[in-house]
Amino acid sequence: MAEHISRKGIRVKKNQSVIEAMQSMIPHWDHEKIEDPSYVLGFRYARTCRCSVCGYVSSFEKPVCPHCQTKMKNLAGL
Ligand SMILES: [Zn+2]
């Protein structure tokens, strides 16, 4: 699938999956996991999210990071 990305020279670290390596290259909002026993998985994702490029914390996912102006991608389709 993401062949256009791998041609750019993707680097996969030893303890990293290809998906994780691709995600770290693509600008996106990172949601922190919060432990919550009332959820089936034992955690939930925080509503606040952090820009993977500059680390700016936003209260919700914006199409463009207001701090570094990076256009954000939705990783759900990967
Ligand atoms: Zn940013």
N, CA, C, O and the ligand as a Tripos MOL2 file, in Angstrom:
@<TRIPOS>MOLECULE
protein
  313   311    79     0     0
PROTEIN
NO_CHARGES

@<TRIPOS>ATOM
      1 N           0.8110   -1.1920    0.0000 N.3       1 MET1
      2 CA          0.0000    0.0000    0.0000 C.3       1 MET1
      3 C           0.8580    1.2610    0.0000 C.2       1 MET1
      4 O           0.8610    1.9200   -1.0400 O.2       1 MET1
      5 N           1.5370    1.6530    0.9660 N.am      2 ALA2
      6 CA          2.1690    2.9720    0.9830 C.3       2 ALA2
      7 C           3.5020    2.9860    0.2390 C.2       2 ALA2
      8 O           4.5250    3.3820    0.7970 O.2       2 ALA2
      9 N           3.4880    2.5570   -1.0050 N.am      3 GLU3
     10 CA          4.7450    2.4430   -1.7340 C.3       3 GLU3
     11 C           5.3820    3.7920   -2.0250 C.2       3 GLU3
     12 O           6.6050    3.9200   -2.0560 O.2       3 GLU3
     13 N           4.5280    4.8110   -2.2400 N.am      4 HIS4
     14 CA          5.0710    6.1330   -2.5120 C.3       4 HIS4
     15 C           5.8460    6.6700   -1.3200 C.2       4 HIS4
     16 O           6.7310    7.5120   -1.4740 O.2       4 HIS4
     17 N           5.5100    6.1800   -0.1310 N.am      5 ILE5
     18 CA          6.2320    6.6240    1.0610 C.3       5 ILE5
     19 C           7.5590    5.8800    1.1660 C.2       5 ILE5
     20 O           8.5910    6.4870    1.4520 O.2       5 ILE5
     21 N           7.5370    4.5600    0.9330 N.am      6 SER6
     22 CA          8.7560    3.7840    1.0960 C.3       6 SER6
     23 C           9.8090    4.1810    0.0680 C.2       6 SER6
     24 O          11.0060    4.0360    0.3190 O.2       6 SER6
     25 N           9.3800    4.6750   -1.0720 N.am      7 ARG7
     26 CA         10.3640    5.1040   -2.0750 C.3       7 ARG7
     27 C          11.1410    6.3280   -1.6160 C.2       7 ARG7
     28 O          12.2620    6.5640   -2.0650 O.2       7 ARG7
     29 N          10.5500    7.0940   -0.7320 N.am      8 LYS8
     30 CA         11.2470    8.2740   -0.2120 C.3       8 LYS8
     31 C          12.3370    7.8750    0.7760 C.2       8 LYS8
     32 O          13.0930    8.7280    1.2400 O.2       8 LYS8
     33 N          12.4240    6.6040    1.0980 N.am      9 GLY9
     34 CA         13.4550    6.1540    2.0150 C.3       9 GLY9
     35 C          12.9750    6.1280    3.4420 C.2       9 GLY9
     36 O          13.3950    6.9390    4.2660 O.2       9 GLY9
     37 N          12.1090    5.2100    3.7270 N.am     10 ILE10
     38 CA         11.5960    5.1090    5.0950 C.3      10 ILE10
     39 C          12.5810    4.3150    5.9380 C.2      10 ILE10
     40 O          13.1380    3.3140    5.4870 O.2      10 ILE10
     41 N          12.7850    4.7650    7.1510 N.am     11 ARG11
     42 CA         13.7000    4.0640    8.0490 C.3      11 ARG11
     43 C          12.9090    3.3860    9.1490 C.2      11 ARG11
     44 O          12.1510    4.0310    9.8730 O.2      11 ARG11
     45 N          13.0890    2.0960    9.2690 N.am     12 VAL12
     46 CA         12.3840    1.3460   10.2970 C.3      12 VAL12
     47 C          13.3900    0.9140   11.3550 C.2      12 VAL12
     48 O          14.3450    0.1920   11.0700 O.2      12 VAL12
     49 N          13.1590    1.3630   12.5660 N.am     13 LYS13
     50 CA         14.0510    0.9560   13.6580 C.3      13 LYS13
     51 C          13.7630   -0.4890   14.0480 C.2      13 LYS13
     52 O          12.6970   -1.0290   13.7520 O.2      13 LYS13
     53 N          14.7300   -1.1000   14.7160 N.am     14 LYS14
     54 CA         14.6290   -2.5230   15.0430 C.3      14 LYS14
     55 C          13.3880   -2.8670   15.8610 C.2      14 LYS14
     56 O          12.7300   -3.8770   15.6100 O.2      14 LYS14
     57 N          13.0760   -2.0250   16.8370 N.am     15 ASN15
     58 CA         11.9380   -2.3320   17.7070 C.3      15 ASN15
     59 C          10.6730   -1.6320   17.2450 C.2      15 ASN15
     60 O           9.7610   -1.4120   18.0420 O.2      15 ASN15
     61 N          10.6080   -1.2780   15.9630 N.am     16 GLN16
     62 CA          9.5010   -0.5030   15.4420 C.3      16 GLN16
     63 C           8.8730   -1.2610   14.2850 C.2      16 GLN16
     64 O           9.5710   -1.8640   13.4690 O.2      16 GLN16
     65 N           7.5390   -1.2240   14.2220 N.am     17 SER17
     66 CA          6.9040   -1.8380   13.0740 C.3      17 SER17
     67 C           6.9360   -0.8600   11.9100 C.2      17 SER17
     68 O           7.1570    0.3360   12.0970 O.2      17 SER17
     69 N           6.7120   -1.3810   10.7020 N.am     18 VAL18
     70 CA          6.7060   -0.5100    9.5260 C.3      18 VAL18
     71 C           5.6240    0.5520    9.6620 C.2      18 VAL18
     72 O           5.8220    1.7120    9.3010 O.2      18 VAL18
     73 N           4.4820    0.1370   10.1870 N.am     19 ILE19
     74 CA          3.3790    1.0840   10.3750 C.3      19 ILE19
     75 C           3.8040    2.2080   11.3140 C.2      19 ILE19
     76 O           3.5480    3.3820   11.0470 O.2      19 ILE19
     77 N           4.4510    1.8400   12.4060 N.am     20 GLU20
     78 CA          4.8880    2.8570   13.3600 C.3      20 GLU20
     79 C           5.9040    3.7990   12.7380 C.2      20 GLU20
     80 O           5.8760    5.0060   12.9790 O.2      20 GLU20
     81 N           6.8020    3.2390   11.9370 N.am     21 ALA21
     82 CA          7.8060    4.0680   11.2880 C.3      21 ALA21
     83 C           7.1510    5.0280   10.3030 C.2      21 ALA21
     84 O           7.5500    6.1870   10.1950 O.2      21 ALA21
     85 N           6.1490    4.5400    9.5920 N.am     22 MET22
     86 CA          5.4380    5.3980    8.6430 C.3      22 MET22
     87 C           4.6770    6.4850    9.3800 C.2      22 MET22
     88 O           4.6600    7.6420    8.9600 O.2      22 MET22
     89 N           4.0440    6.0970   10.4910 N.am     23 GLN23
     90 CA          3.2630    7.0710   11.2440 C.3      23 GLN23
     91 C           4.1480    8.1750   11.7980 C.2      23 GLN23
     92 O           3.7340    9.3330   11.8600 O.2      23 GLN23
     93 N           5.3540    7.8280   12.1970 N.am     24 SER24
     94 CA          6.2230    8.8410   12.7720 C.3      24 SER24
     95 C           6.7070    9.8200   11.7150 C.2      24 SER24
     96 O           7.1300   10.9280   12.0430 O.2      24 SER24
     97 N           6.6470    9.4190   10.4420 N.am     25 MET25
     98 CA          7.0570   10.3100    9.3530 C.3      25 MET25
     99 C           5.9270   11.2240    8.9080 C.2      25 MET25
    100 O           6.1640   12.2840    8.3270 O.2      25 MET25
    101 N           4.6960   10.8070    9.1840 N.am     26 ILE26
    102 CA          3.5510   11.5530    8.7060 C.3      26 ILE26
    103 C           3.0390   12.4750    9.8170 C.2      26 ILE26
    104 O           2.8250   12.0230   10.9420 O.2      26 ILE26
    105 N           2.8440   13.7480    9.5160 N.am     27 PRO27
    106 CA          2.3280   14.6500   10.5470 C.3      27 PRO27
    107 C           0.9360   14.2290   10.9950 C.2      27 PRO27
    108 O           0.0470   14.0320   10.1660 O.2      27 PRO27
    109 N           0.7470   14.0920   12.2810 N.am     28 HIS28
    110 CA         -0.5570   13.6630   12.7810 C.3      28 HIS28
    111 C          -0.7160   14.1190   14.2290 C.2      28 HIS28
    112 O           0.2390   14.5560   14.8730 O.2      28 HIS28
    113 N          -1.9370   14.0070   14.7170 N.am     29 TRP29
    114 CA         -2.2090   14.3070   16.1320 C.3      29 TRP29
    115 C          -2.0560   13.0280   16.9440 C.2      29 TRP29
    116 O          -2.6460   11.9980   16.6170 O.2      29 TRP29
    117 N          -1.2710   13.1040   17.9900 N.am     30 ASP30
    118 CA         -1.0470   11.9830   18.8860 C.3      30 ASP30
    119 C          -1.9450   12.1190   20.1050 C.2      30 ASP30
    120 O          -1.9160   13.1370   20.7970 O.2      30 ASP30
    121 N          -2.7340   11.1000   20.3640 N.am     31 HIS31
    122 CA         -3.5670   11.1160   21.5630 C.3      31 HIS31
    123 C          -2.9070   10.2850   22.6540 C.2      31 HIS31
    124 O          -2.4620    9.1620   22.4160 O.2      31 HIS31
    125 N          -2.8510   10.8450   23.8330 N.am     32 GLU32
    126 CA         -2.2800   10.0910   24.9390 C.3      32 GLU32
    127 C          -3.2720    9.0660   25.4470 C.2      32 GLU32
    128 O          -4.4820    9.2920   25.4440 O.2      32 GLU32
    129 N          -2.7390    7.9320   25.8850 N.am     33 LYS33
    130 CA         -3.5950    6.9230   26.4930 C.3      33 LYS33
    131 C          -3.7350    7.2170   27.9810 C.2      33 LYS33
    132 O          -2.7550    7.5110   28.6650 O.2      33 LYS33
    133 N          -4.9460    7.1330   28.4610 N.am     34 ILE34
    134 CA         -5.2040    7.3290   29.8870 C.3      34 ILE34
    135 C          -5.7650    6.0330   30.4440 C.2      34 ILE34
    136 O          -6.7440    5.4990   29.9220 O.2      34 ILE34
    137 N          -5.1530    5.5300   31.4910 N.am     35 GLU35
    138 CA         -5.6530    4.2960   32.1060 C.3      35 GLU35
    139 C          -7.0260    4.5260   32.6880 C.2      35 GLU35
    140 O          -7.2470    5.4700   33.4460 O.2      35 GLU35
    141 N          -7.9500    3.6500   32.3250 N.am     36 ASP36
    142 CA         -9.3130    3.7760   32.8210 C.3      36 ASP36
    143 C          -9.9440    2.3880   32.8710 C.2      36 ASP36
    144 O         -10.3370    1.8480   31.8370 O.2      36 ASP36
    145 N         -10.0420    1.8100   34.0620 N.am     37 PRO37
    146 CA        -10.5410    0.4290   34.2210 C.3      37 PRO37
    147 C         -11.9840    0.2610   33.7540 C.2      37 PRO37
    148 O         -12.4180   -0.8590   33.4850 O.2      37 PRO37
    149 N         -12.7280    1.3570   33.6550 N.am     38 SER38
    150 CA        -14.1290    1.2250   33.2540 C.3      38 SER38
    151 C         -14.2460    0.9880   31.7450 C.2      38 SER38
    152 O         -15.3300    0.6810   31.2490 O.2      38 SER38
    153 N         -13.1410    1.1290   31.0190 N.am     39 TYR39
    154 CA        -13.1600    0.8480   29.5880 C.3      39 TYR39
    155 C         -12.7130   -0.5900   29.3290 C.2      39 TYR39
    156 O         -11.8950   -1.1310   30.0730 O.2      39 TYR39
    157 N         -13.2390   -1.1980   28.2920 N.am     40 VAL40
    158 CA        -12.9460   -2.6000   27.9940 C.3      40 VAL40
    159 C         -11.4440   -2.8280   27.8350 C.2      40 VAL40
    160 O         -10.9120   -3.8250   28.3240 O.2      40 VAL40
    161 N         -10.7730   -1.9250   27.1650 N.am     41 LEU41
    162 CA         -9.3520   -2.0910   26.8900 C.3      41 LEU41
    163 C          -8.4830   -1.7070   28.0830 C.2      41 LEU41
    164 O          -7.2750   -1.9460   28.0700 O.2      41 LEU41
    165 N          -9.0840   -1.1140   29.1150 N.am     42 GLY42
    166 CA         -8.3010   -0.6930   30.2660 C.3      42 GLY42
    167 C          -7.7290    0.6990   30.1270 C.2      42 GLY42
    168 O          -7.0760    1.2080   31.0370 O.2      42 GLY42
    169 N          -7.9750    1.3080   28.9920 N.am     43 PHE43
    170 CA         -7.5210    2.6920   28.7960 C.3      43 PHE43
    171 C          -8.4440    3.3820   27.8180 C.2      43 PHE43
    172 O          -9.2130    2.7450   27.0980 O.2      43 PHE43
    173 N          -8.3500    4.6820   27.8080 N.am     44 ARG44
    174 CA         -9.0430    5.4690   26.7810 C.3      44 ARG44
    175 C          -8.0590    6.4980   26.2520 C.2      44 ARG44
    176 O          -7.0200    6.7580   26.8590 O.2      44 ARG44
    177 N          -8.3990    7.0670   25.1330 N.am     45 TYR45
    178 CA         -7.5370    8.0860   24.5670 C.3      45 TYR45
    179 C          -7.9660    9.4590   25.0510 C.2      45 TYR45
    180 O          -9.1560    9.7660   25.1180 O.2      45 TYR45
    181 N          -6.9890   10.2740   25.3850 N.am     46 ALA46
    182 CA         -7.2790   11.6280   25.8220 C.3      46 ALA46
    183 C          -7.8890   12.4240   24.6690 C.2      46 ALA46
    184 O          -7.5730   12.1860   23.5030 O.2      46 ALA46
    185 N          -8.7590   13.3640   25.0050 N.am     47 ARG47
    186 CA         -9.3410   14.1970   23.9520 C.3      47 ARG47
    187 C          -8.3120   15.1900   23.4280 C.2      47 ARG47
    188 O          -8.3430   15.5840   22.2620 O.2      47 ARG47
    189 N          -7.4130   15.5810   24.3010 N.am     48 THR48
    190 CA         -6.3630   16.4740   23.8420 C.3      48 THR48
    191 C          -5.3560   15.6800   23.0210 C.2      48 THR48
    192 O          -5.1720   14.4830   23.2370 O.2      48 THR48
    193 N          -4.7140   16.3470   22.0890 N.am     49 CYS49
    194 CA         -3.7740   15.6600   21.2200 C.3      49 CYS49
    195 C          -2.5600   16.5450   20.9850 C.2      49 CYS49
    196 O          -2.6130   17.7670   21.1230 O.2      49 CYS49
    197 N          -1.4660   15.8840   20.6240 N.am     50 ARG50
    198 CA         -0.1980   16.5800   20.4680 C.3      50 ARG50
    199 C           0.2920   16.4660   19.0370 C.2      50 ARG50
    200 O           0.2420   15.3950   18.4330 O.2      50 ARG50
    201 N           0.7660   17.5790   18.5060 N.am     51 CYS51
    202 CA          1.3170   17.6000   17.1480 C.3      51 CYS51
    203 C           2.5700   16.7300   17.1070 C.2      51 CYS51
    204 O           3.4730   16.9010   17.9260 O.2      51 CYS51
    205 N           2.6260   15.7890   16.1480 N.am     52 SER52
    206 CA          3.7740   14.8920   16.0650 C.3      52 SER52
    207 C           4.9990   15.6070   15.5120 C.2      52 SER52
    208 O           6.1100   15.0810   15.5730 O.2      52 SER52
    209 N           4.7950   16.8060   14.9730 N.am     53 VAL53
    210 CA          5.9110   17.5400   14.3800 C.3      53 VAL53
    211 C           6.5670   18.4590   15.4070 C.2      53 VAL53
    212 O           7.7820   18.4120   15.5980 O.2      53 VAL53
    213 N           5.7580   19.3020   16.0750 N.am     54 CYS54
    214 CA          6.3460   20.3080   16.9650 C.3      54 CYS54
    215 C           6.0020   20.0790   18.4260 C.2      54 CYS54
    216 O           6.5830   20.7240   19.2990 O.2      54 CYS54
    217 N           5.0670   19.1720   18.7160 N.am     55 GLY55
    218 CA          4.7320   18.8810   20.1090 C.3      55 GLY55
    219 C           3.6620   19.7860   20.6800 C.2      55 GLY55
    220 O           3.3590   19.7070   21.8700 O.2      55 GLY55
    221 N           3.0790   20.6480   19.8500 N.am     56 TYR56
    222 CA          2.0120   21.5360   20.3060 C.3      56 TYR56
    223 C           0.7980   20.7140   20.7570 C.2      56 TYR56
    224 O           0.3910   19.7750   20.0730 O.2      56 TYR56
    225 N           0.2280   21.0690   21.9020 N.am     57 VAL57
    226 CA         -0.9300   20.3410   22.4160 C.3      57 VAL57
    227 C          -2.1960   21.1140   22.0920 C.2      57 VAL57
    228 O          -2.3230   22.2940   22.4190 O.2      57 VAL57
    229 N          -3.1340   20.4260   21.4420 N.am     58 SER58
    230 CA         -4.3950   21.0350   21.0540 C.3      58 SER58
    231 C          -5.5320   20.3320   21.7740 C.2      58 SER58
    232 O          -5.4150   19.1630   22.1420 O.2      58 SER58
    233 N          -6.6340   21.0470   21.9730 N.am     59 SER59
    234 CA         -7.7650   20.4400   22.6840 C.3      59 SER59
    235 C          -8.5920   19.5530   21.7670 C.2      59 SER59
    236 O          -9.4100   18.7680   22.2450 O.2      59 SER59
    237 N          -8.3930   19.6650   20.4650 N.am     60 PHE60
    238 CA         -9.0550   18.7610   19.5330 C.3      60 PHE60
    239 C          -8.2450   18.7330   18.2280 C.2      60 PHE60
    240 O          -7.3720   19.5750   18.0210 O.2      60 PHE60
    241 N          -8.5360   17.7670   17.3540 N.am     61 GLU61
    242 CA         -7.7580   17.6270   16.1240 C.3      61 GLU61
    243 C          -8.1220   18.7070   15.1210 C.2      61 GLU61
    244 O          -9.2730   18.8070   14.6960 O.2      61 GLU61
    245 N          -7.1600   19.4970   14.7520 N.am     62 LYS62
    246 CA         -7.3710   20.5380   13.7620 C.3      62 LYS62
    247 C          -6.7440   20.0940   12.4470 C.2      62 LYS62
    248 O          -5.7890   19.3160   12.4530 O.2      62 LYS62
    249 N          -7.2650   20.5760   11.3140 N.am     63 PRO63
    250 CA         -6.6940   20.1620   10.0200 C.3      63 PRO63
    251 C          -5.2700   20.6660    9.8360 C.2      63 PRO63
    252 O          -4.4730   20.0370    9.1420 O.2      63 PRO63
    253 N          -4.9490   21.7920   10.4500 N.am     64 VAL64
    254 CA         -3.6030   22.3460   10.3510 C.3      64 VAL64
    255 C          -3.1220   22.6900   11.7550 C.2      64 VAL64
    256 O          -3.8670   23.2750   12.5410 O.2      64 VAL64
    257 N          -1.8880   22.3320   12.0710 N.am     65 CYS65
    258 CA         -1.3510   22.6710   13.3830 C.3      65 CYS65
    259 C          -1.2080   24.1810   13.4990 C.2      65 CYS65
    260 O          -0.5480   24.7980   12.6630 O.2      65 CYS65
    261 N          -1.8180   24.7960   14.5250 N.am     66 PRO66
    262 CA         -1.7500   26.2510   14.6560 C.3      66 PRO66
    263 C          -0.3620   26.7440   15.0360 C.2      66 PRO66
    264 O          -0.0820   27.9390   14.9360 O.2      66 PRO66
    265 N           0.4990   25.8510   15.4640 N.am     67 HIS67
    266 CA          1.8330   26.2650   15.9100 C.3      67 HIS67
    267 C           2.8660   26.1890   14.7790 C.2      67 HIS67
    268 O           3.5920   27.1540   14.5380 O.2      67 HIS67
    269 N           2.9340   25.0430   14.0870 N.am     68 CYS68
    270 CA          3.9580   24.8850   13.0420 C.3      68 CYS68
    271 C           3.3510   24.9070   11.6420 C.2      68 CYS68
    272 O           4.0700   24.7610   10.6530 O.2      68 CYS68
    273 N           2.0010   25.0930   11.5470 N.am     69 GLN69
    274 CA          1.3180   25.2330   10.2730 C.3      69 GLN69
    275 C           1.3960   23.9820    9.4010 C.2      69 GLN69
    276 O           1.1690   24.0570    8.1930 O.2      69 GLN69
    277 N           1.7130   22.8360   10.0000 N.am     70 THR70
    278 CA          1.7810   21.5980    9.2390 C.3      70 THR70
    279 C           0.3750   21.0590    8.9830 C.2      70 THR70
    280 O          -0.4560   21.0130    9.8900 O.2      70 THR70
    281 N           0.1220   20.6560    7.7560 N.am     71 LYS71
    282 CA         -1.1520   19.9950    7.4460 C.3      71 LYS71
    283 C          -1.1510   18.6080    8.0400 C.2      71 LYS71
    284 O          -0.2330   17.8240    7.7970 O.2      71 LYS71
    285 N          -2.1640   18.3000    8.8120 N.am     72 MET72
    286 CA         -2.2160   17.0260    9.5080 C.3      72 MET72
    287 C          -2.9110   15.9700    8.6860 C.2      72 MET72
    288 O          -3.8610   16.2570    7.9570 O.2      72 MET72
    289 N          -2.4280   14.7270    8.8070 N.am     73 LYS73
    290 CA         -3.0490   13.5980    8.1100 C.3      73 LYS73
    291 C          -3.8050   12.7530    9.1280 C.2      73 LYS73
    292 O          -3.4520   12.6830   10.3050 O.2      73 LYS73
    293 N          -4.8250   12.1360    8.6440 N.am     74 ASN74
    294 CA         -5.5590   11.1850    9.4720 C.3      74 ASN74
    295 C          -4.9740    9.8000    9.2460 C.2      74 ASN74
    296 O          -4.9890    9.2890    8.1260 O.2      74 ASN74
    297 N          -4.4620    9.1970   10.3040 N.am     75 LEU75
    298 CA         -3.7780    7.9120   10.1570 C.3      75 LEU75
    299 C          -4.7360    6.7400   10.1040 C.2      75 LEU75
    300 O          -4.3010    5.6050    9.9100 O.2      75 LEU75
    301 N          -6.0140    6.9770   10.2690 N.am     76 ALA76
    302 CA         -6.9710    5.8790   10.3270 C.3      76 ALA76
    303 C          -6.9850    5.0720    9.0380 C.2      76 ALA76
    304 O          -7.3120    3.8860    9.0630 O.2      76 ALA76
    305 N          -6.6380    5.6850    7.9160 N.am     77 GLY77
    306 CA         -6.6990    4.9920    6.6420 C.3      77 GLY77
    307 C          -5.4870    4.1340    6.3520 C.2      77 GLY77
    308 O          -5.4700    3.4260    5.3460 O.2      77 GLY77
    309 N          -4.4830    4.1730    7.1880 N.am     78 LEU78
    310 CA         -3.2700    3.4160    6.9150 C.3      78 LEU78
    311 C          -3.4670    1.9300    7.1450 C.2      78 LEU78
    312 O          -2.5360    1.1470    6.9590 O.2      78 LEU78
    313 ZN          2.8260   21.4210   15.0320 Zn       79 ZN79
@<TRIPOS>BOND
     1     1     2 1
     2     2     3 1
     3     3     4 2
     4     3     5 am
     5     5     6 1
     6     6     7 1
     7     7     8 2
     8     7     9 am
     9     9    10 1
    10    10    11 1
    11    11    12 2
    12    11    13 am
    13    13    14 1
    14    14    15 1
    15    15    16 2
    16    15    17 am
    17    17    18 1
    18    18    19 1
    19    19    20 2
    20    19    21 am
    21    21    22 1
    22    22    23 1
    23    23    24 2
    24    23    25 am
    25    25    26 1
    26    26    27 1
    27    27    28 2
    28    27    29 am
    29    29    30 1
    30    30    31 1
    31    31    32 2
    32    31    33 am
    33    33    34 1
    34    34    35 1
    35    35    36 2
    36    35    37 am
    37    37    38 1
    38    38    39 1
    39    39    40 2
    40    39    41 am
    41    41    42 1
    42    42    43 1
    43    43    44 2
    44    43    45 am
    45    45    46 1
    46    46    47 1
    47    47    48 2
    48    47    49 am
    49    49    50 1
    50    50    51 1
    51    51    52 2
    52    51    53 am
    53    53    54 1
    54    54    55 1
    55    55    56 2
    56    55    57 am
    57    57    58 1
    58    58    59 1
    59    59    60 2
    60    59    61 am
    61    61    62 1
    62    62    63 1
    63    63    64 2
    64    63    65 am
    65    65    66 1
    66    66    67 1
    67    67    68 2
    68    67    69 am
    69    69    70 1
    70    70    71 1
    71    71    72 2
    72    71    73 am
    73    73    74 1
    74    74    75 1
    75    75    76 2
    76    75    77 am
    77    77    78 1
    78    78    79 1
    79    79    80 2
    80    79    81 am
    81    81    82 1
    82    82    83 1
    83    83    84 2
    84    83    85 am
    85    85    86 1
    86    86    87 1
    87    87    88 2
    88    87    89 am
    89    89    90 1
    90    90    91 1
    91    91    92 2
    92    91    93 am
    93    93    94 1
    94    94    95 1
    95    95    96 2
    96    95    97 am
    97    97    98 1
    98    98    99 1
    99    99   100 2
   100    99   101 am
   101   101   102 1
   102   102   103 1
   103   103   104 2
   104   103   105 am
   105   105   106 1
   106   106   107 1
   107   107   108 2
   108   107   109 am
   109   109   110 1
   110   110   111 1
   111   111   112 2
   112   111   113 am
   113   113   114 1
   114   114   115 1
   115   115   116 2
   116   115   117 am
   117   117   118 1
   118   118   119 1
   119   119   120 2
   120   119   121 am
   121   121   122 1
   122   122   123 1
   123   123   124 2
   124   123   125 am
   125   125   126 1
   126   126   127 1
   127   127   128 2
   128   127   129 am
   129   129   130 1
   130   130   131 1
   131   131   132 2
   132   131   133 am
   133   133   134 1
   134   134   135 1
   135   135   136 2
   136   135   137 am
   137   137   138 1
   138   138   139 1
   139   139   140 2
   140   139   141 am
   141   141   142 1
   142   142   143 1
   143   143   144 2
   144   143   145 am
   145   145   146 1
   146   146   147 1
   147   147   148 2
   148   147   149 am
   149   149   150 1
   150   150   151 1
   151   151   152 2
   152   151   153 am
   153   153   154 1
   154   154   155 1
   155   155   156 2
   156   155   157 am
   157   157   158 1
   158   158   159 1
   159   159   160 2
   160   159   161 am
   161   161   162 1
   162   162   163 1
   163   163   164 2
   164   163   165 am
   165   165   166 1
   166   166   167 1
   167   167   168 2
   168   167   169 am
   169   169   170 1
   170   170   171 1
   171   171   172 2
   172   171   173 am
   173   173   174 1
   174   174   175 1
   175   175   176 2
   176   175   177 am
   177   177   178 1
   178   178   179 1
   179   179   180 2
   180   179   181 am
   181   181   182 1
   182   182   183 1
   183   183   184 2
   184   183   185 am
   185   185   186 1
   186   186   187 1
   187   187   188 2
   188   187   189 am
   189   189   190 1
   190   190   191 1
   191   191   192 2
   192   191   193 am
   193   193   194 1
   194   194   195 1
   195   195   196 2
   196   195   197 am
   197   197   198 1
   198   198   199 1
   199   199   200 2
   200   199   201 am
   201   201   202 1
   202   202   203 1
   203   203   204 2
   204   203   205 am
   205   205   206 1
   206   206   207 1
   207   207   208 2
   208   207   209 am
   209   209   210 1
   210   210   211 1
   211   211   212 2
   212   211   213 am
   213   213   214 1
   214   214   215 1
   215   215   216 2
   216   215   217 am
   217   217   218 1
   218   218   219 1
   219   219   220 2
   220   219   221 am
   221   221   222 1
   222   222   223 1
   223   223   224 2
   224   223   225 am
   225   225   226 1
   226   226   227 1
   227   227   228 2
   228   227   229 am
   229   229   230 1
   230   230   231 1
   231   231   232 2
   232   231   233 am
   233   233   234 1
   234   234   235 1
   235   235   236 2
   236   235   237 am
   237   237   238 1
   238   238   239 1
   239   239   240 2
   240   239   241 am
   241   241   242 1
   242   242   243 1
   243   243   244 2
   244   243   245 am
   245   245   246 1
   246   246   247 1
   247   247   248 2
   248   247   249 am
   249   249   250 1
   250   250   251 1
   251   251   252 2
   252   251   253 am
   253   253   254 1
   254   254   255 1
   255   255   256 2
   256   255   257 am
   257   257   258 1
   258   258   259 1
   259   259   260 2
   260   259   261 am
   261   261   262 1
   262   262   263 1
   263   263   264 2
   264   263   265 am
   265   265   266 1
   266   266   267 1
   267   267   268 2
   268   267   269 am
   269   269   270 1
   270   270   271 1
   271   271   272 2
   272   271   273 am
   273   273   274 1
   274   274   275 1
   275   275   276 2
   276   275   277 am
   277   277   278 1
   278   278   279 1
   279   279   280 2
   280   279   281 am
   281   281   282 1
   282   282   283 1
   283   283   284 2
   284   283   285 am
   285   285   286 1
   286   286   287 1
   287   287   288 2
   288   287   289 am
   289   289   290 1
   290   290   291 1
   291   291   292 2
   292   291   293 am
   293   293   294 1
   294   294   295 1
   295   295   296 2
   296   295   297 am
   297   297   298 1
   298   298   299 1
   299   299   300 2
   300   299   301 am
   301   301   302 1
   302   302   303 1
   303   303   304 2
   304   303   305 am
   305   305   306 1
   306   306   307 1
   307   307   308 2
   308   307   309 am
   309   309   310 1
   310   310   311 1
   311   311   312 2
@<TRIPOS>SUBSTRUCTURE
     1 MET1         2 RESIDUE 1 A MET
     2 ALA2         6 RESIDUE 1 A ALA
     3 GLU3        10 RESIDUE 1 A GLU
     4 HIS4        14 RESIDUE 1 A HIS
     5 ILE5        18 RESIDUE 1 A ILE
     6 SER6        22 RESIDUE 1 A SER
     7 ARG7        26 RESIDUE 1 A ARG
     8 LYS8        30 RESIDUE 1 A LYS
     9 GLY9        34 RESIDUE 1 A GLY
    10 ILE10       38 RESIDUE 1 A ILE
    11 ARG11       42 RESIDUE 1 A ARG
    12 VAL12       46 RESIDUE 1 A VAL
    13 LYS13       50 RESIDUE 1 A LYS
    14 LYS14       54 RESIDUE 1 A LYS
    15 ASN15       58 RESIDUE 1 A ASN
    16 GLN16       62 RESIDUE 1 A GLN
    17 SER17       66 RESIDUE 1 A SER
    18 VAL18       70 RESIDUE 1 A VAL
    19 ILE19       74 RESIDUE 1 A ILE
    20 GLU20       78 RESIDUE 1 A GLU
    21 ALA21       82 RESIDUE 1 A ALA
    22 MET22       86 RESIDUE 1 A MET
    23 GLN23       90 RESIDUE 1 A GLN
    24 SER24       94 RESIDUE 1 A SER
    25 MET25       98 RESIDUE 1 A MET
    26 ILE26      102 RESIDUE 1 A ILE
    27 PRO27      106 RESIDUE 1 A PRO
    28 HIS28      110 RESIDUE 1 A HIS
    29 TRP29      114 RESIDUE 1 A TRP
    30 ASP30      118 RESIDUE 1 A ASP
    31 HIS31      122 RESIDUE 1 A HIS
    32 GLU32      126 RESIDUE 1 A GLU
    33 LYS33      130 RESIDUE 1 A LYS
    34 ILE34      134 RESIDUE 1 A ILE
    35 GLU35      138 RESIDUE 1 A GLU
    36 ASP36      142 RESIDUE 1 A ASP
    37 PRO37      146 RESIDUE 1 A PRO
    38 SER38      150 RESIDUE 1 A SER
    39 TYR39      154 RESIDUE 1 A TYR
    40 VAL40      158 RESIDUE 1 A VAL
    41 LEU41      162 RESIDUE 1 A LEU
    42 GLY42      166 RESIDUE 1 A GLY
    43 PHE43      170 RESIDUE 1 A PHE
    44 ARG44      174 RESIDUE 1 A ARG
    45 TYR45      178 RESIDUE 1 A TYR
    46 ALA46      182 RESIDUE 1 A ALA
    47 ARG47      186 RESIDUE 1 A ARG
    48 THR48      190 RESIDUE 1 A THR
    49 CYS49      194 RESIDUE 1 A CYS
    50 ARG50      198 RESIDUE 1 A ARG
    51 CYS51      202 RESIDUE 1 A CYS
    52 SER52      206 RESIDUE 1 A SER
    53 VAL53      210 RESIDUE 1 A VAL
    54 CYS54      214 RESIDUE 1 A CYS
    55 GLY55      218 RESIDUE 1 A GLY
    56 TYR56      222 RESIDUE 1 A TYR
    57 VAL57      226 RESIDUE 1 A VAL
    58 SER58      230 RESIDUE 1 A SER
    59 SER59      234 RESIDUE 1 A SER
    60 PHE60      238 RESIDUE 1 A PHE
    61 GLU61      242 RESIDUE 1 A GLU
    62 LYS62      246 RESIDUE 1 A LYS
    63 PRO63      250 RESIDUE 1 A PRO
    64 VAL64      254 RESIDUE 1 A VAL
    65 CYS65      258 RESIDUE 1 A CYS
    66 PRO66      262 RESIDUE 1 A PRO
    67 HIS67      266 RESIDUE 1 A HIS
    68 CYS68      270 RESIDUE 1 A CYS
    69 GLN69      274 RESIDUE 1 A GLN
    70 THR70      278 RESIDUE 1 A THR
    71 LYS71      282 RESIDUE 1 A LYS
    72 MET72      286 RESIDUE 1 A MET
    73 LYS73      290 RESIDUE 1 A LYS
    74 ASN74      294 RESIDUE 1 A ASN
    75 LEU75      298 RESIDUE 1 A LEU
    76 ALA76      302 RESIDUE 1 A ALA
    77 GLY77      306 RESIDUE 1 A GLY
    78 LEU78      310 RESIDUE 1 A LEU
    79 ZN79       313 GROUP 0 **** ****
